Amino acid sequence: MAYEFKLPDIGEGVVEGEIVHWLVATGDTVDEDQPMVEVMTDKATVEIPSPVKGTVTKTVGGEGDIIAVGATLVVIDVGEMGSADIPEPKYAKGAGGPADESRKAGAPAKKAGGGGGALATPAVRNVARTRGIDLSKVTGSGPGGRITKDDLDQFVKTDAVAAAVGQAEPEASIERIPYRGLRRKIGAHLSLSKRSAVHYTYVEEVDVTSLVELRDSLRVRGYDHLNYLPFVLKAVVAGLKKFPLVNSTLDEEKEEILLKKVYHLGIATATEQGLLVPVVRDVDKKSLLQLSSDIERLIAGARDGKSKLEDLKGSTFTVTSLGRMGGLVATPVINYPEVAILGVHRIEKRPVVRENAVVIRDMMNLSLSADHRVVDGWVAAEFIHYVMRFLESPGLLLLSGEE
């Protein structure tokens, strides 16, 4: 008996996934619960296990292909097993349950933004025809991979650069690597943020000499693992409570600003695969040591490729830091649909003026990128200066009522 295994719903709101890596091939024997394929959604990468034991007779789609929830993914010969004996599909850890009927599209796998099935409006198709652009070669950055006019403009620019490079250098000197998987997801997410939010960046410098001294004294007392990030998160939460607009999202359709009453802070983390943003939940309810433990666990999971789905969603505000490589100033891109992101830069000793004398202090810059549709410049400045208050006098973080 041939059993058609269809891509299950692997997360709330997910309607399709990208095939990252096949773990089985035609002719392979699979056992129940054996992982068959790695699939990436806009939330996370999960392994899809087989619900039955049998022999794989067909796999649908190749690595980099997009497949819709409810579409056939694998065909398995289960021998004499009757349909009534086939169990419901099991889901990867952290994934959701069955899709509701409105999302069970039976579309076959397709190349992202590619082929005759490329997603584009008639107006965009007309522009592509006029400019001689093959839509199958354009990667869509719109919802569901839809190709926009901006994508056409970017394609023309990229094509022109490639042509110039090709004229200047032999093809053998160029290595081409696939733009897919997490890198493509990051690109689509950042493009959406830049198209949606009206970005601006506000920068201030902070005297963190007292924070450095406090952290050093705690390390001497045995808290070796305690770094600066837990202090920054606590200071940020104090600022978010004082200026709730910074901890919000904009519902453009309903024309409402949604003020979040929870404080789940994303930590932008560089991994070998690309940037991930694990989420530290309920920062306002945790001690510095609890935050340090959570941060260490989440960052290690992200870098090892073991993040759970729930670890990568639900943030209300994001902090990005490269530690000692943090540079002086940056203009970080907002983690959509949030309205602000804080860039934390390296701490270094600088000469500064205090009471008409030049002294050496531990200084650090903060860069806040915000969506001007929601957060005015003066609000961003007030927020940063309030956060600075707790970083310059970290003893305030130990008090029970932050003001």
Buried (B, 14 or more C-beta within 10 A) or exposed (E): BEBEBBBBBBBEEBBBBBBBEBBBEEEBEBEEEBBBBBBBBBBBBBBBBBBBBBBBBEBBBEBBBBBBBBBBBBBBBBEEBEEEEBEEBEBBEBBBEBBEEEBBEEBEBBBBBBEEEBBBEEEBBEBBEEEEBEBEEBBBBBEEBBBBBBBBEBBBEEEEEEEEEEEEEEEEEEEEEEEBBBBBBBBBBBBBBBEBBEBBBBBBBBBBBBBBEBBEEBEEEEBEEBBBBBBBBBBBBBBBBBBEBBBBBBEEEEEEBBEBEEBBBBBBBBBEBBBBBBBBBBBBEBEBEBBBBBBBEBBEBBBEEEBBBBBBBEBBBBBBBBEEEBEEEBEBBBBBBBBBBBBBBBBEEEEBEEEEEEEEBBBBBBBBBBBEEBBEEEBBEBBBEBBBBBBBEBEBBEEEEBE
